[in-house]
């Protein structure tokens, strides 16, 4: 079966760093040298996340139609949780939001992903620039194993060829680690390998690495699935604080996590056996879990399937 006509993405963009390592550190913005006071990070005056809107978004792997016709608004400075059974396209959809979908051989896309009205798939748009504005935190903590804690946080700035005085870099690293609620735990061992931290600390280090370069939007693919309950709650608390400055989209299989840590919830489901994933319903999280509009959503959140 031949899929509908669709736009092919460039599988070999000119910048060879567009891989998962690059995406982990790619977002970039202006940096100040001021440090953040101890405790919870305050919202940055005049800084907020940006909205993402998809229109008629279809995602393919070769002839396989993975996700079908998604129209959704991911609201500015809000947390949107993507839920649904395995294989329904949640992570594929998430990765399409910063053009990581196209890093998979044979991947293609049709439709639009609008970052404040600019289609990130439009001709001439550099996918590396997209990933500089839309950061990604992956399912398993992935600190760079040969780098120190300090250098893990600073990696994105250095890879984006931003030259910074040591004192300014120190301030950025401290600010990011404070924002990830990690500074007090690591401030006396910044030169030690990041891989030597616990799993929960490693994930917070990865979040610090992503936020150090201040993206507009943070995408998180099951960021707490590999963590123990205490570390999971610490990451959830951090995510709730980060929404003051970022728009956040998170994939989770944990219904309690979606209910606790999101403002909006989008439920994906498989259209039919072997068929594409579809967005069934999106609404305020409280409504999705108390009075969803679609019977399929009710069945999923109450545990009748999935």
Steps between C-alpha positions, in 0.01 A plus 500: 500500500642837399471768770350838412723757337724656759804714545833321525739635757873531445660197661849645460496864611829680453584518871616152594435563871123452465490180697377418849813649657440829320131500591585449864695824512380697201254768620659843518411853611662803657661445837547733793772471757283546808471207735172376642449527877493179699170316502233474233579692181291806439335562166720704269338842442386541141585138413237241421455196286345498155199317366505207258209420269472201268269498198418185309820335619566154354814303580641205307778244512528392139152385402392454861262773611603552864293803606198640319362852460583663834362846567594629844616814678771455761451802720762750604641451852287196562583131542327269253517127574473253211345172612392181323590135465836387361528532123241773458753757378553723806879502483498524121274805527723651771813455288331665203461818703872581470567308179668204665254270322689556178822361646351151456570355153190502271313745724276758337240752602209697362306781660633783713665557838474869579731665749326833553360486144829391336483151346813322620480267196483782248756511220820668614449442873815355656413201725801578718356845571166337584667274754678798650161645590320177587708289740463129576543296816511128431351200677826368642744745660779559250776714652810501284706231677844647438400848616491649847179626657609855414584417139173313451307816582733720294502264200214661311649846522838375379355290216310805379833684478404756761811651654456600860732616774559241769318706762196533274507128421523424871190711556305325225596155630406591857171652389407189301595264784304709750204498265523120487520484882840338468747772600515424873558131426786546252659843562803343671563243224439682175815348355380142559343297214128555449460127454592453866175655620191301596232442238278779628793739524610409148154582364500834679849561358360436152219746570758754620698440179188564292395813688850651523460626146142617562280345233147627449343155531601179679396158371528212748465136399407306816767685701427313824427148372841369608495668843391393847188665655695761699707605200185501286328746735810721497494512119125573502549788745773635275279477191224693676745780580651506151166584337538856629759553228438216254224332309527128586373190322548168678432141396404277791349157559438590864141618541569634848792699365288648222232596753753652742737676266307636201254775416371334182488136394485363147387139453632307200365166383549262208228556242473125427725195515807579291374852441643839589487671835242775530437778748170403658456788741686787665369710786585632843649217703233517769228451240683218322524305825157587641265551206659425160295560188591175324420151630841377382671753723288397798582134443872575487531727803287262710717203405250309284763466227857601427 
